[in-house]
Amino acid sequence: MRRTTILLAATALGLTPAIAMAEGKMPQMDFSNPLTGAQVVWMAVIMVVLYFVLARWALPRIGGVIENRHNRIATDLETARRAKAEAEHAVRELNLAIQNARESSQGAIAEAVNAAKERARAQTAALNDRLSAQIASAEAEIDSARRTAVGALAPIARDVASSLLQRLIGEAVEPGRIEQAVSALSTQG
């Protein structure tokens, strides 16, 4: 069927100049000239040979190349689809691993912060206890020093009070009364 169609088309093309000449439309195709007829015949022969060469040799090769190209494209597309699916799966796994790592690192950070806070609380409590003990010791030392100072001041206070009273009133005051007054003042202060 295909060959018949092509042969009919070639024949029609070969006869077109003759038809045009008969109608008087193409004077350059004068078939009364013997060379014009031979040229048309050789053109038809060359066209038929060219058709058979193309149909038997070139076109099957071109068709094979096109088929191979089509198959390769289909294979490459399938490979690309598989690679894309694998990449998406890998991305999902990576995101899951990143999320798990974040959660575990957040847990580790929270644990470290809590441990640091607990250590700080323990250190603060120990420091507070030590400072409280030092303060109590210092207060005891101060109280002892004050008592010692007050005790050391009592004889001086007696002497000063006796001297002052003697100068103020002009006579000596009984030492027992001065001792009683100094003792009363030292217990109040």
Contacts in CASP RR format, 6 or more apart in sequence:
PFRMAT RR
TARGET T0000
AUTHOR 0000-0000-0000
METHOD contacts of the structure
MODEL  1
MRRTTILLAATALGLTPAIAMAEGKMPQMDFSNPLTGAQVVWMAVIMVVL
YFVLARWALPRIGGVIENRHNRIATDLETARRAKAEAEHAVRELNLAIQN
ARESSQGAIAEAVNAAKERARAQTAALNDRLSAQIASAEAEIDSARRTAV
GALAPIARDVASSLLQRLIGEAVEPGRIEQAVSALSTQG
6 51 0 8 1.000
7 48 0 8 1.000
10 44 0 8 1.000
10 47 0 8 1.000
10 48 0 8 1.000
10 51 0 8 1.000
11 44 0 8 1.000
13 47 0 8 1.000
14 40 0 8 1.000
14 43 0 8 1.000
14 44 0 8 1.000
17 26 0 8 1.000
17 29 0 8 1.000
17 31 0 8 1.000
17 40 0 8 1.000
18 29 0 8 1.000
18 31 0 8 1.000
18 40 0 8 1.000
20 26 0 8 1.000
20 29 0 8 1.000
21 27 0 8 1.000
21 29 0 8 1.000
21 30 0 8 1.000
21 31 0 8 1.000
29 36 0 8 1.000
30 36 0 8 1.000
31 37 0 8 1.000
150 186 0 8 1.000
150 189 0 8 1.000
151 186 0 8 1.000
153 186 0 8 1.000
154 182 0 8 1.000
154 183 0 8 1.000
154 186 0 8 1.000
157 182 0 8 1.000
157 185 0 8 1.000
157 186 0 8 1.000
158 175 0 8 1.000
158 178 0 8 1.000
158 179 0 8 1.000
158 182 0 8 1.000
161 178 0 8 1.000
161 181 0 8 1.000
161 182 0 8 1.000
162 172 0 8 1.000
162 173 0 8 1.000
162 175 0 8 1.000
162 178 0 8 1.000
165 173 0 8 1.000
165 178 0 8 1.000
166 172 0 8 1.000
166 173 0 8 1.000
END
